[in-house]
Amino acid sequence: MEPDDWRLTLKLKSHRALLEYMEFHRIGTAYELARRSKLKPGVVGHLVARRRNSCSLKTARAIEEALQCPPGFLFEARMSQVADTRRQSDAA
């Protein structure tokens, strides 16, 4: 039996805090936050619009740096188990 695969994801702690930091820095849109973070607008847009609440470490750090907030203030680290579709189909 193979060991389970785990992935580090970062979960947004507070959507309100994200929006308030954006407002404080006069960032009116997810697109503008993405530009300042040097990220693709889709990922940032999903976080701002509440369609997603997690992202990669790289994305979280870029957003926190762009908003000049302390590291780990907006996002918390979580480990999640990755489903291996190959193993699931073999077991069926």
PDB file of N, CA, C and O in Angstrom:
ATOM      1  N   MET A   1       0.842  -1.186   0.000  1.00  0.00           N
ATOM      2  CA  MET A   1       0.000   0.000   0.000  1.00  0.00           C
ATOM      3  C   MET A   1       0.887   1.249   0.000  1.00  0.00           C
ATOM      4  O   MET A   1       1.830   1.344   0.785  1.00  0.00           O
ATOM      5  N   GLU A   2       0.584   2.192  -0.871  1.00  0.00           N
ATOM      6  CA  GLU A   2       1.369   3.422  -0.987  1.00  0.00           C
ATOM      7  C   GLU A   2       0.944   4.429   0.071  1.00  0.00           C
ATOM      8  O   GLU A   2      -0.214   4.430   0.490  1.00  0.00           O
ATOM      9  N   PRO A   3       1.867   5.292   0.511  1.00  0.00           N
ATOM     10  CA  PRO A   3       1.488   6.326   1.480  1.00  0.00           C
ATOM     11  C   PRO A   3       0.542   7.338   0.831  1.00  0.00           C
ATOM     12  O   PRO A   3       0.596   7.573  -0.376  1.00  0.00           O
ATOM     13  N   ASP A   4      -0.314   7.923   1.644  1.00  0.00           N
ATOM     14  CA  ASP A   4      -1.258   8.921   1.146  1.00  0.00           C
ATOM     15  C   ASP A   4      -0.516  10.198   0.762  1.00  0.00           C
ATOM     16  O   ASP A   4       0.494  10.549   1.371  1.00  0.00           O
ATOM     17  N   ASP A   5      -1.024  10.877  -0.243  1.00  0.00           N
ATOM     18  CA  ASP A   5      -0.451  12.152  -0.665  1.00  0.00           C
ATOM     19  C   ASP A   5      -1.187  13.282   0.052  1.00  0.00           C
ATOM     20  O   ASP A   5      -2.414  13.282   0.158  1.00  0.00           O
ATOM     21  N   TRP A   6      -0.421  14.225   0.531  1.00  0.00           N
ATOM     22  CA  TRP A   6      -0.978  15.381   1.230  1.00  0.00           C
ATOM     23  C   TRP A   6      -0.530  16.648   0.521  1.00  0.00           C
ATOM     24  O   TRP A   6       0.531  16.682  -0.102  1.00  0.00           O
ATOM     25  N   ARG A   7      -1.335  17.672   0.618  1.00  0.00           N
ATOM     26  CA  ARG A   7      -1.033  18.945  -0.023  1.00  0.00           C
ATOM     27  C   ARG A   7      -1.256  20.076   0.977  1.00  0.00           C
ATOM     28  O   ARG A   7      -2.227  20.068   1.734  1.00  0.00           O
ATOM     29  N   LEU A   8      -0.355  21.036   0.969  1.00  0.00           N
ATOM     30  CA  LEU A   8      -0.496  22.222   1.803  1.00  0.00           C
ATOM     31  C   LEU A   8      -1.342  23.235   1.043  1.00  0.00           C
ATOM     32  O   LEU A   8      -1.005  23.617  -0.077  1.00  0.00           O
ATOM     33  N   THR A   9      -2.429  23.665   1.647  1.00  0.00           N
ATOM     34  CA  THR A   9      -3.230  24.739   1.084  1.00  0.00           C
ATOM     35  C   THR A   9      -3.388  25.810   2.150  1.00  0.00           C
ATOM     36  O   THR A   9      -3.255  25.534   3.342  1.00  0.00           O
ATOM     37  N   LEU A  10      -3.665  27.002   1.728  1.00  0.00           N
ATOM     38  CA  LEU A  10      -3.884  28.085   2.674  1.00  0.00           C
ATOM     39  C   LEU A  10      -5.323  28.558   2.567  1.00  0.00           C
ATOM     40  O   LEU A  10      -5.815  28.866   1.482  1.00  0.00           O
ATOM     41  N   LYS A  11      -5.980  28.609   3.702  1.00  0.00           N
ATOM     42  CA  LYS A  11      -7.391  28.989   3.750  1.00  0.00           C
ATOM     43  C   LYS A  11      -7.505  30.439   4.198  1.00  0.00           C
ATOM     44  O   LYS A  11      -6.842  30.868   5.142  1.00  0.00           O
ATOM     45  N   LEU A  12      -8.352  31.176   3.511  1.00  0.00           N
ATOM     46  CA  LEU A  12      -8.618  32.566   3.870  1.00  0.00           C
ATOM     47  C   LEU A  12      -9.329  32.591   5.220  1.00  0.00           C
ATOM     48  O   LEU A  12     -10.384  31.975   5.372  1.00  0.00           O
ATOM     49  N   LYS A  13      -8.770  33.290   6.194  1.00  0.00           N
ATOM     50  CA  LYS A  13      -9.356  33.335   7.532  1.00  0.00           C
ATOM     51  C   LYS A  13     -10.608  34.203   7.565  1.00  0.00           C
ATOM     52  O   LYS A  13     -11.602  33.842   8.195  1.00  0.00           O
ATOM     53  N   SER A  14     -10.562  35.345   6.888  1.00  0.00           N
ATOM     54  CA  SER A  14     -11.668  36.293   6.956  1.00  0.00           C
ATOM     55  C   SER A  14     -11.810  37.030   5.629  1.00  0.00           C
ATOM     56  O   SER A  14     -10.926  37.781   5.216  1.00  0.00           O
ATOM     57  N   HIS A  15     -12.929  36.800   4.985  1.00  0.00           N
ATOM     58  CA  HIS A  15     -13.217  37.507   3.734  1.00  0.00           C
ATOM     59  C   HIS A  15     -13.344  39.007   4.007  1.00  0.00           C
ATOM     60  O   HIS A  15     -12.908  39.834   3.205  1.00  0.00           O
ATOM     61  N   ARG A  16     -13.937  39.341   5.132  1.00  0.00           N
ATOM     62  CA  ARG A  16     -14.107  40.755   5.501  1.00  0.00           C
ATOM     63  C   ARG A  16     -12.750  41.444   5.648  1.00  0.00           C
ATOM     64  O   ARG A  16     -12.575  42.572   5.187  1.00  0.00           O
ATOM     65  N   ALA A  17     -11.789  40.774   6.288  1.00  0.00           N
ATOM     66  CA  ALA A  17     -10.457  41.365   6.454  1.00  0.00           C
ATOM     67  C   ALA A  17      -9.795  41.597   5.097  1.00  0.00           C
ATOM     68  O   ALA A  17      -9.147  42.623   4.889  1.00  0.00           O
ATOM     69  N   LEU A  18      -9.954  40.650   4.176  1.00  0.00           N
ATOM     70  CA  LEU A  18      -9.400  40.814   2.823  1.00  0.00           C
ATOM     71  C   LEU A  18      -9.977  42.065   2.171  1.00  0.00           C
ATOM     72  O   LEU A  18      -9.238  42.885   1.626  1.00  0.00           O
ATOM     73  N   LEU A  19     -11.295  42.211   2.228  1.00  0.00           N
ATOM     74  CA  LEU A  19     -11.945  43.376   1.616  1.00  0.00           C
ATOM     75  C   LEU A  19     -11.537  44.677   2.303  1.00  0.00           C
ATOM     76  O   LEU A  19     -11.368  45.698   1.637  1.00  0.00           O
ATOM     77  N   GLU A  20     -11.378  44.654   3.626  1.00  0.00           N
ATOM     78  CA  GLU A  20     -10.982  45.872   4.342  1.00  0.00           C
ATOM     79  C   GLU A  20      -9.540  46.280   4.018  1.00  0.00           C
ATOM     80  O   GLU A  20      -9.245  47.468   3.890  1.00  0.00           O
ATOM     81  N   TYR A  21      -8.650  45.302   3.887  1.00  0.00           N
ATOM     82  CA  TYR A  21      -7.281  45.622   3.456  1.00  0.00           C
ATOM     83  C   TYR A  21      -7.285  46.191   2.037  1.00  0.00           C
ATOM     84  O   TYR A  21      -6.555  47.135   1.737  1.00  0.00           O
ATOM     85  N   MET A  22      -8.107  45.615   1.177  1.00  0.00           N
ATOM     86  CA  MET A  22      -8.200  46.141  -0.189  1.00  0.00           C
ATOM     87  C   MET A  22      -8.699  47.586  -0.162  1.00  0.00           C
ATOM     88  O   MET A  22      -8.158  48.444  -0.860  1.00  0.00           O
ATOM     89  N   GLU A  23      -9.708  47.848   0.628  1.00  0.00           N
ATOM     90  CA  GLU A  23     -10.256  49.203   0.725  1.00  0.00           C
ATOM     91  C   GLU A  23      -9.217  50.173   1.289  1.00  0.00           C
ATOM     92  O   GLU A  23      -9.071  51.290   0.792  1.00  0.00           O
ATOM     93  N   PHE A  24      -8.500  49.743   2.324  1.00  0.00           N
ATOM     94  CA  PHE A  24      -7.474  50.587   2.944  1.00  0.00           C
ATOM     95  C   PHE A  24      -6.413  51.001   1.927  1.00  0.00           C
ATOM     96  O   PHE A  24      -5.945  52.139   1.938  1.00  0.00           O
ATOM     97  N   HIS A  25      -6.038  50.073   1.051  1.00  0.00           N
ATOM     98  CA  HIS A  25      -5.016  50.359   0.040  1.00  0.00           C
ATOM     99  C   HIS A  25      -5.618  50.880  -1.271  1.00  0.00           C
ATOM    100  O   HIS A  25      -4.937  50.966  -2.292  1.00  0.00           O
ATOM    101  N   ARG A  26      -6.891  51.221  -1.219  1.00  0.00           N
ATOM    102  CA  ARG A  26      -7.607  51.762  -2.382  1.00  0.00           C
ATOM    103  C   ARG A  26      -7.528  50.830  -3.595  1.00  0.00           C
ATOM    104  O   ARG A  26      -7.282  51.259  -4.723  1.00  0.00           O
ATOM    105  N   ILE A  27      -7.742  49.556  -3.323  1.00  0.00           N
ATOM    106  CA  ILE A  27      -7.809  48.551  -4.386  1.00  0.00           C
ATOM    107  C   ILE A  27      -9.275  48.190  -4.533  1.00  0.00           C
ATOM    108  O   ILE A  27      -9.853  47.536  -3.665  1.00  0.00           O
ATOM    109  N   GLY A  28      -9.874  48.620  -5.637  1.00  0.00           N
ATOM    110  CA  GLY A  28     -11.311  48.480  -5.796  1.00  0.00           C
ATOM    111  C   GLY A  28     -11.776  47.191  -6.440  1.00  0.00           C
ATOM    112  O   GLY A  28     -12.952  46.841  -6.343  1.00  0.00           O
ATOM    113  N   THR A  29     -10.870  46.476  -7.099  1.00  0.00           N
ATOM    114  CA  THR A  29     -11.298  45.275  -7.814  1.00  0.00           C
ATOM    115  C   THR A  29     -10.309  44.129  -7.594  1.00  0.00           C
ATOM    116  O   THR A  29      -9.149  44.337  -7.237  1.00  0.00           O
ATOM    117  N   ALA A  30     -10.807  42.927  -7.817  1.00  0.00           N
ATOM    118  CA  ALA A  30      -9.943  41.749  -7.748  1.00  0.00           C
ATOM    119  C   ALA A  30      -8.863  41.833  -8.828  1.00  0.00           C
ATOM    120  O   ALA A  30      -7.731  41.400  -8.616  1.00  0.00           O
ATOM    121  N   TYR A  31      -9.219  42.389  -9.977  1.00  0.00           N
ATOM    122  CA  TYR A  31      -8.253  42.527 -11.071  1.00  0.00           C
ATOM    123  C   TYR A  31      -7.075  43.402 -10.636  1.00  0.00           C
ATOM    124  O   TYR A  31      -5.921  43.093 -10.933  1.00  0.00           O
ATOM    125  N   GLU A  32      -7.372  44.486  -9.938  1.00  0.00           N
ATOM    126  CA  GLU A  32      -6.305  45.381  -9.465  1.00  0.00           C
ATOM    127  C   GLU A  32      -5.444  44.678  -8.420  1.00  0.00           C
ATOM    128  O   GLU A  32      -4.223  44.832  -8.425  1.00  0.00           O
ATOM    129  N   LEU A  33      -6.057  43.913  -7.529  1.00  0.00           N
ATOM    130  CA  LEU A  33      -5.292  43.161  -6.539  1.00  0.00           C
ATOM    131  C   LEU A  33      -4.399  42.134  -7.234  1.00  0.00           C
ATOM    132  O   LEU A  33      -3.245  41.947  -6.848  1.00  0.00           O
ATOM    133  N   ALA A  34      -4.925  41.484  -8.238  1.00  0.00           N
ATOM    134  CA  ALA A  34      -4.137  40.501  -8.999  1.00  0.00           C
ATOM    135  C   ALA A  34      -2.941  41.180  -9.668  1.00  0.00           C
ATOM    136  O   ALA A  34      -1.830  40.649  -9.656  1.00  0.00           O
ATOM    137  N   ARG A  35      -3.175  42.335 -10.242  1.00  0.00           N
ATOM    138  CA  ARG A  35      -2.091  43.070 -10.902  1.00  0.00           C
ATOM    139  C   ARG A  35      -0.996  43.435  -9.902  1.00  0.00           C
ATOM    140  O   ARG A  35       0.190  43.264 -10.182  1.00  0.00           O
ATOM    141  N   ARG A  36      -1.399  43.937  -8.741  1.00  0.00           N
ATOM    142  CA  ARG A  36      -0.411  44.325  -7.724  1.00  0.00           C
ATOM    143  C   ARG A  36       0.297  43.108  -7.122  1.00  0.00           C
ATOM    144  O   ARG A  36       1.443  43.201  -6.682  1.00  0.00           O
ATOM    145  N   SER A  37      -0.392  41.981  -7.110  1.00  0.00           N
ATOM    146  CA  SER A  37       0.183  40.744  -6.564  1.00  0.00           C
ATOM    147  C   SER A  37       0.987  39.979  -7.599  1.00  0.00           C
ATOM    148  O   SER A  37       1.685  39.018  -7.274  1.00  0.00           O
ATOM    149  N   LYS A  38       0.882  40.415  -8.854  1.00  0.00           N
ATOM    150  CA  LYS A  38       1.518  39.714  -9.984  1.00  0.00           C
ATOM    151  C   LYS A  38       0.998  38.282 -10.108  1.00  0.00           C
ATOM    152  O   LYS A  38       1.758  37.338 -10.322  1.00  0.00           O
ATOM    153  N   LEU A  39      -0.340  38.151  -9.964  1.00  0.00           N
ATOM    154  CA  LEU A  39      -1.014  36.862 -10.064  1.00  0.00           C
ATOM    155  C   LEU A  39      -2.040  36.912 -11.187  1.00  0.00           C
ATOM    156  O   LEU A  39      -2.386  37.983 -11.687  1.00  0.00           O
ATOM    157  N   LYS A  40      -2.516  35.743 -11.570  1.00  0.00           N
ATOM    158  CA  LYS A  40      -3.573  35.684 -12.583  1.00  0.00           C
ATOM    159  C   LYS A  40      -4.880  36.160 -11.954  1.00  0.00           C
ATOM    160  O   LYS A  40      -5.176  35.820 -10.808  1.00  0.00           O
ATOM    161  N   PRO A  41      -5.661  36.940 -12.692  1.00  0.00           N
ATOM    162  CA  PRO A  41      -6.885  37.512 -12.134  1.00  0.00           C
ATOM    163  C   PRO A  41      -7.928  36.475 -11.710  1.00  0.00           C
ATOM    164  O   PRO A  41      -8.717  36.735 -10.801  1.00  0.00           O
ATOM    165  N   GLY A  42      -7.944  35.312 -12.350  1.00  0.00           N
ATOM    166  CA  GLY A  42      -8.964  34.311 -12.022  1.00  0.00           C
ATOM    167  C   GLY A  42      -8.900  33.837 -10.589  1.00  0.00           C
ATOM    168  O   GLY A  42      -9.919  33.804  -9.899  1.00  0.00           O
ATOM    169  N   VAL A  43      -7.721  33.472 -10.133  1.00  0.00           N
ATOM    170  CA  VAL A  43      -7.568  32.957  -8.765  1.00  0.00           C
ATOM    171  C   VAL A  43      -7.949  34.019  -7.744  1.00  0.00           C
ATOM    172  O   VAL A  43      -8.691  33.745  -6.800  1.00  0.00           O
ATOM    173  N   VAL A  44      -7.441  35.225  -7.934  1.00  0.00           N
ATOM    174  CA  VAL A  44      -7.731  36.316  -7.007  1.00  0.00           C
ATOM    175  C   VAL A  44      -9.217  36.659  -7.058  1.00  0.00           C
ATOM    176  O   VAL A  44      -9.833  36.917  -6.024  1.00  0.00           O
ATOM    177  N   GLY A  45      -9.787  36.660  -8.253  1.00  0.00           N
ATOM    178  CA  GLY A  45     -11.214  36.951  -8.402  1.00  0.00           C
ATOM    179  C   GLY A  45     -12.089  35.969  -7.648  1.00  0.00           C
ATOM    180  O   GLY A  45     -13.080  36.363  -7.032  1.00  0.00           O
ATOM    181  N   HIS A  46     -11.733  34.693  -7.691  1.00  0.00           N
ATOM    182  CA  HIS A  46     -12.502  33.678  -6.961  1.00  0.00           C
ATOM    183  C   HIS A  46     -12.419  33.908  -5.453  1.00  0.00           C
ATOM    184  O   HIS A  46     -13.414  33.728  -4.751  1.00  0.00           O
ATOM    185  N   LEU A  47     -11.261  34.300  -4.948  1.00  0.00           N
ATOM    186  CA  LEU A  47     -11.130  34.573  -3.510  1.00  0.00           C
ATOM    187  C   LEU A  47     -11.945  35.794  -3.100  1.00  0.00           C
ATOM    188  O   LEU A  47     -12.648  35.765  -2.090  1.00  0.00           O
ATOM    189  N   VAL A  48     -11.851  36.857  -3.877  1.00  0.00           N
ATOM    190  CA  VAL A  48     -12.557  38.091  -3.553  1.00  0.00           C
ATOM    191  C   VAL A  48     -14.076  37.894  -3.645  1.00  0.00           C
ATOM    192  O   VAL A  48     -14.823  38.438  -2.831  1.00  0.00           O
ATOM    193  N   ALA A  49     -14.527  37.121  -4.630  1.00  0.00           N
ATOM    194  CA  ALA A  49     -15.965  36.898  -4.833  1.00  0.00           C
ATOM    195  C   ALA A  49     -16.526  35.773  -3.965  1.00  0.00           C
ATOM    196  O   ALA A  49     -17.710  35.452  -4.065  1.00  0.00           O
ATOM    197  N   ARG A  50     -15.701  35.177  -3.124  1.00  0.00           N
ATOM    198  CA  ARG A  50     -16.108  34.087  -2.230  1.00  0.00           C
ATOM    199  C   ARG A  50     -16.458  32.785  -2.952  1.00  0.00           C
ATOM    200  O   ARG A  50     -17.151  31.936  -2.391  1.00  0.00           O
ATOM    201  N   ARG A  51     -15.998  32.622  -4.160  1.00  0.00           N
ATOM    202  CA  ARG A  51     -16.210  31.348  -4.855  1.00  0.00           C
ATOM    203  C   ARG A  51     -15.187  30.313  -4.418  1.00  0.00           C
ATOM    204  O   ARG A  51     -15.389  29.112  -4.599  1.00  0.00           O
ATOM    205  N   ARG A  52     -14.088  30.783  -3.842  1.00  0.00           N
ATOM    206  CA  ARG A  52     -13.053  29.913  -3.269  1.00  0.00           C
ATOM    207  C   ARG A  52     -12.623  30.519  -1.946  1.00  0.00           C
ATOM    208  O   ARG A  52     -12.733  31.726  -1.734  1.00  0.00           O
ATOM    209  N   ASN A  53     -12.131  29.663  -1.059  1.00  0.00           N
ATOM    210  CA  ASN A  53     -11.606  30.198   0.200  1.00  0.00           C
ATOM    211  C   ASN A  53     -10.203  29.661   0.492  1.00  0.00           C
ATOM    212  O   ASN A  53      -9.680  29.834   1.592  1.00  0.00           O
ATOM    213  N   SER A  54      -9.601  29.007  -0.505  1.00  0.00           N
ATOM    214  CA  SER A  54      -8.250  28.503  -0.306  1.00  0.00           C
ATOM    215  C   SER A  54      -7.420  28.730  -1.562  1.00  0.00           C
ATOM    216  O   SER A  54      -7.944  28.937  -2.657  1.00  0.00           O
ATOM    217  N   CYS A  55      -6.098  28.683  -1.363  1.00  0.00           N
ATOM    218  CA  CYS A  55      -5.179  28.908  -2.476  1.00  0.00           C
ATOM    219  C   CYS A  55      -3.824  28.311  -2.110  1.00  0.00           C
ATOM    220  O   CYS A  55      -3.658  27.729  -1.038  1.00  0.00           O
ATOM    221  N   SER A  56      -2.880  28.460  -2.996  1.00  0.00           N
ATOM    222  CA  SER A  56      -1.523  27.959  -2.751  1.00  0.00           C
ATOM    223  C   SER A  56      -0.763  28.931  -1.844  1.00  0.00           C
ATOM    224  O   SER A  56      -1.166  30.077  -1.639  1.00  0.00           O
ATOM    225  N   LEU A  57       0.342  28.429  -1.314  1.00  0.00           N
ATOM    226  CA  LEU A  57       1.208  29.258  -0.481  1.00  0.00           C
ATOM    227  C   LEU A  57       1.724  30.458  -1.266  1.00  0.00           C
ATOM    228  O   LEU A  57       1.762  31.571  -0.741  1.00  0.00           O
ATOM    229  N   LYS A  58       2.118  30.244  -2.503  1.00  0.00           N
ATOM    230  CA  LYS A  58       2.633  31.325  -3.351  1.00  0.00           C
ATOM    231  C   LYS A  58       1.588  32.430  -3.534  1.00  0.00           C
ATOM    232  O   LYS A  58       1.906  33.616  -3.439  1.00  0.00           O
ATOM    233  N   THR A  59       0.359  32.036  -3.794  1.00  0.00           N
ATOM    234  CA  THR A  59      -0.726  33.002  -3.994  1.00  0.00           C
ATOM    235  C   THR A  59      -0.999  33.775  -2.713  1.00  0.00           C
ATOM    236  O   THR A  59      -1.126  35.000  -2.739  1.00  0.00           O
ATOM    237  N   ALA A  60      -1.091  33.063  -1.586  1.00  0.00           N
ATOM    238  CA  ALA A  60      -1.370  33.717  -0.305  1.00  0.00           C
ATOM    239  C   ALA A  60      -0.281  34.730   0.039  1.00  0.00           C
ATOM    240  O   ALA A  60      -0.574  35.850   0.458  1.00  0.00           O
ATOM    241  N   ARG A  61       0.967  34.332  -0.139  1.00  0.00           N
ATOM    242  CA  ARG A  61       2.072  35.248   0.176  1.00  0.00           C
ATOM    243  C   ARG A  61       2.053  36.477  -0.722  1.00  0.00           C
ATOM    244  O   ARG A  61       2.295  37.591  -0.257  1.00  0.00           O
ATOM    245  N   ALA A  62       1.768  36.281  -2.006  1.00  0.00           N
ATOM    246  CA  ALA A  62       1.741  37.415  -2.939  1.00  0.00           C
ATOM    247  C   ALA A  62       0.630  38.396  -2.566  1.00  0.00           C
ATOM    248  O   ALA A  62       0.821  39.610  -2.639  1.00  0.00           O
ATOM    249  N   ILE A  63      -0.518  37.878  -2.171  1.00  0.00           N
ATOM    250  CA  ILE A  63      -1.634  38.756  -1.784  1.00  0.00           C
ATOM    251  C   ILE A  63      -1.292  39.503  -0.499  1.00  0.00           C
ATOM    252  O   ILE A  63      -1.514  40.711  -0.408  1.00  0.00           O
ATOM    253  N   GLU A  64      -0.754  38.795   0.496  1.00  0.00           N
ATOM    254  CA  GLU A  64      -0.403  39.467   1.749  1.00  0.00           C
ATOM    255  C   GLU A  64       0.684  40.520   1.534  1.00  0.00           C
ATOM    256  O   GLU A  64       0.647  41.578   2.162  1.00  0.00           O
ATOM    257  N   GLU A  65       1.632  40.250   0.671  1.00  0.00           N
ATOM    258  CA  GLU A  65       2.666  41.250   0.380  1.00  0.00           C
ATOM    259  C   GLU A  65       2.074  42.466  -0.329  1.00  0.00           C
ATOM    260  O   GLU A  65       2.410  43.604  -0.001  1.00  0.00           O
ATOM    261  N   ALA A  66       1.199  42.227  -1.297  1.00  0.00           N
ATOM    262  CA  ALA A  66       0.576  43.337  -2.025  1.00  0.00           C
ATOM    263  C   ALA A  66      -0.277  44.209  -1.098  1.00  0.00           C
ATOM    264  O   ALA A  66      -0.367  45.422  -1.286  1.00  0.00           O
ATOM    265  N   LEU A  67      -0.896  43.585  -0.104  1.00  0.00           N
ATOM    266  CA  LEU A  67      -1.736  44.326   0.843  1.00  0.00           C
ATOM    267  C   LEU A  67      -0.958  44.811   2.060  1.00  0.00           C
ATOM    268  O   LEU A  67      -1.527  45.449   2.947  1.00  0.00           O
ATOM    269  N   GLN A  68       0.334  44.514   2.108  1.00  0.00           N
ATOM    270  CA  GLN A  68       1.223  44.935   3.191  1.00  0.00           C
ATOM    271  C   GLN A  68       0.691  44.538   4.565  1.00  0.00           C
ATOM    272  O   GLN A  68       0.731  45.325   5.511  1.00  0.00           O
ATOM    273  N   CYS A  69       0.197  43.312   4.659  1.00  0.00           N
ATOM    274  CA  CYS A  69      -0.242  42.818   5.960  1.00  0.00           C
ATOM    275  C   CYS A  69       0.744  41.764   6.451  1.00  0.00           C
ATOM    276  O   CYS A  69       1.486  41.198   5.648  1.00  0.00           O
ATOM    277  N   PRO A  70       0.766  41.492   7.740  1.00  0.00           N
ATOM    278  CA  PRO A  70       1.725  40.521   8.267  1.00  0.00           C
ATOM    279  C   PRO A  70       1.526  39.136   7.666  1.00  0.00           C
ATOM    280  O   PRO A  70       0.387  38.730   7.437  1.00  0.00           O
ATOM    281  N   PRO A  71       2.593  38.407   7.408  1.00  0.00           N
ATOM    282  CA  PRO A  71       2.457  37.047   6.877  1.00  0.00           C
ATOM    283  C   PRO A  71       1.613  36.186   7.815  1.00  0.00           C
ATOM    284  O   PRO A  71       1.829  36.177   9.027  1.00  0.00           O
ATOM    285  N   GLY A  72       0.669  35.475   7.250  1.00  0.00           N
ATOM    286  CA  GLY A  72      -0.204  34.617   8.043  1.00  0.00           C
ATOM    287  C   GLY A  72      -1.409  35.324   8.624  1.00  0.00           C
ATOM    288  O   GLY A  72      -2.213  34.698   9.314  1.00  0.00           O
ATOM    289  N   PHE A  73      -1.557  36.625   8.362  1.00  0.00           N
ATOM    290  CA  PHE A  73      -2.696  37.367   8.908  1.00  0.00           C
ATOM    291  C   PHE A  73      -3.993  37.014   8.199  1.00  0.00           C
ATOM    292  O   PHE A  73      -5.023  36.829   8.847  1.00  0.00           O
ATOM    293  N   LEU A  74      -3.954  36.918   6.876  1.00  0.00           N
ATOM    294  CA  LEU A  74      -5.171  36.642   6.113  1.00  0.00           C
ATOM    295  C   LEU A  74      -5.407  35.157   5.869  1.00  0.00           C
ATOM    296  O   LEU A  74      -6.550  34.730   5.705  1.00  0.00           O
ATOM    297  N   PHE A  75      -4.345  34.372   5.843  1.00  0.00           N
ATOM    298  CA  PHE A  75      -4.454  32.953   5.475  1.00  0.00           C
ATOM    299  C   PHE A  75      -3.861  32.063   6.558  1.00  0.00           C
ATOM    300  O   PHE A  75      -2.889  32.430   7.218  1.00  0.00           O
ATOM    301  N   GLU A  76      -4.465  30.873   6.733  1.00  0.00           N
ATOM    302  CA  GLU A  76      -3.911  29.878   7.646  1.00  0.00           C
ATOM    303  C   GLU A  76      -3.618  28.599   6.871  1.00  0.00           C
ATOM    304  O   GLU A  76      -4.356  28.218   5.963  1.00  0.00           O
ATOM    305  N   ALA A  77      -2.525  27.947   7.252  1.00  0.00           N
ATOM    306  CA  ALA A  77      -2.096  26.733   6.555  1.00  0.00           C
ATOM    307  C   ALA A  77      -2.962  25.545   6.967  1.00  0.00           C
ATOM    308  O   ALA A  77      -3.340  25.399   8.129  1.00  0.00           O
ATOM    309  N   ARG A  78      -3.263  24.700   5.979  1.00  0.00           N
ATOM    310  CA  ARG A  78      -4.014  23.471   6.214  1.00  0.00           C
ATOM    311  C   ARG A  78      -3.419  22.373   5.352  1.00  0.00           C
ATOM    312  O   ARG A  78      -2.993  22.623   4.224  1.00  0.00           O
ATOM    313  N   MET A  79      -3.389  21.182   5.870  1.00  0.00           N
ATOM    314  CA  MET A  79      -2.972  20.016   5.093  1.00  0.00           C
ATOM    315  C   MET A  79      -4.234  19.282   4.659  1.00  0.00           C
ATOM    316  O   MET A  79      -5.128  19.032   5.468  1.00  0.00           O
ATOM    317  N   SER A  80      -4.299  18.940   3.383  1.00  0.00           N
ATOM    318  CA  SER A  80      -5.453  18.191   2.897  1.00  0.00           C
ATOM    319  C   SER A  80      -4.968  16.978   2.127  1.00  0.00           C
ATOM    320  O   SER A  80      -3.941  17.014   1.450  1.00  0.00           O
ATOM    321  N   GLN A  81      -5.725  15.917   2.246  1.00  0.00           N
ATOM    322  CA  GLN A  81      -5.368  14.676   1.576  1.00  0.00           C
ATOM    323  C   GLN A  81      -5.800  14.763   0.119  1.00  0.00           C
ATOM    324  O   GLN A  81      -6.908  15.200  -0.193  1.00  0.00           O
ATOM    325  N   VAL A  82      -4.915  14.343  -0.755  1.00  0.00           N
ATOM    326  CA  VAL A  82      -5.174  14.381  -2.185  1.00  0.00           C
ATOM    327  C   VAL A  82      -5.731  13.030  -2.604  1.00  0.00           C
ATOM    328  O   VAL A  82      -5.147  11.985  -2.320  1.00  0.00           O
ATOM    329  N   ALA A  83      -6.865  13.070  -3.280  1.00  0.00           N
ATOM    330  CA  ALA A  83      -7.454  11.825  -3.767  1.00  0.00           C
ATOM    331  C   ALA A  83      -6.657  11.329  -4.958  1.00  0.00           C
ATOM    332  O   ALA A  83      -6.374  12.089  -5.884  1.00  0.00           O
ATOM    333  N   ASP A  84      -6.302  10.079  -4.935  1.00  0.00           N
ATOM    334  CA  ASP A  84      -5.580   9.467  -6.040  1.00  0.00           C
ATOM    335  C   ASP A  84      -6.589   8.685  -6.861  1.00  0.00           C
ATOM    336  O   ASP A  84      -6.983   7.582  -6.484  1.00  0.00           O
ATOM    337  N   THR A  85      -7.006   9.253  -7.982  1.00  0.00           N
ATOM    338  CA  THR A  85      -8.052   8.612  -8.799  1.00  0.00           C
ATOM    339  C   THR A  85      -7.593   7.293  -9.370  1.00  0.00           C
ATOM    340  O   THR A  85      -8.415   6.417  -9.640  1.00  0.00           O
ATOM    341  N   ARG A  86      -6.285   7.130  -9.563  1.00  0.00           N
ATOM    342  CA  ARG A  86      -5.765   5.875 -10.067  1.00  0.00           C
ATOM    343  C   ARG A  86      -6.019   4.737  -9.081  1.00  0.00           C
ATOM    344  O   ARG A  86      -6.478   3.664  -9.470  1.00  0.00           O
ATOM    345  N   ARG A  87      -5.717   4.977  -7.801  1.00  0.00           N
ATOM    346  CA  ARG A  87      -5.924   3.956  -6.781  1.00  0.00           C
ATOM    347  C   ARG A  87      -7.400   3.663  -6.577  1.00  0.00           C
ATOM    348  O   ARG A  87      -7.777   2.514  -6.348  1.00  0.00           O
ATOM    349  N   GLN A  88      -8.248   4.695  -6.659  1.00  0.00           N
ATOM    350  CA  GLN A  88      -9.684   4.490  -6.470  1.00  0.00           C
ATOM    351  C   GLN A  88     -10.259   3.618  -7.586  1.00  0.00           C
ATOM    352  O   GLN A  88     -11.086   2.744  -7.324  1.00  0.00           O
ATOM    353  N   SER A  89      -9.833   3.845  -8.810  1.00  0.00           N
ATOM    354  CA  SER A  89     -10.359   3.058  -9.924  1.00  0.00           C
ATOM    355  C   SER A  89      -9.840   1.613  -9.881  1.00  0.00           C
ATOM    356  O   SER A  89     -10.540   0.699 -10.316  1.00  0.00           O
ATOM    357  N   ASP A  90      -8.622   1.395  -9.363  1.00  0.00           N
ATOM    358  CA  ASP A  90      -8.073   0.045  -9.225  1.00  0.00           C
ATOM    359  C   ASP A  90      -8.836  -0.755  -8.180  1.00  0.00           C
ATOM    360  O   ASP A  90      -8.992  -1.969  -8.307  1.00  0.00           O
ATOM    361  N   ALA A  91      -9.315  -0.061  -7.136  1.00  0.00           N
ATOM    362  CA  ALA A  91     -10.016  -0.748  -6.063  1.00  0.00           C
ATOM    363  C   ALA A  91     -11.436  -1.146  -6.459  1.00  0.00           C
ATOM    364  O   ALA A  91     -12.022  -2.039  -5.846  1.00  0.00           O
ATOM    365  N   ALA A  92     -11.987  -0.500  -7.464  1.00  0.00           N
ATOM    366  CA  ALA A  92     -13.381  -0.731  -7.857  1.00  0.00           C
ATOM    367  C   ALA A  92     -13.588  -2.038  -8.563  1.00  0.00           C
ATOM    368  O   ALA A  92     -14.712  -2.360  -8.948  1.00  0.00           O
TER     369      ALA A  92
END
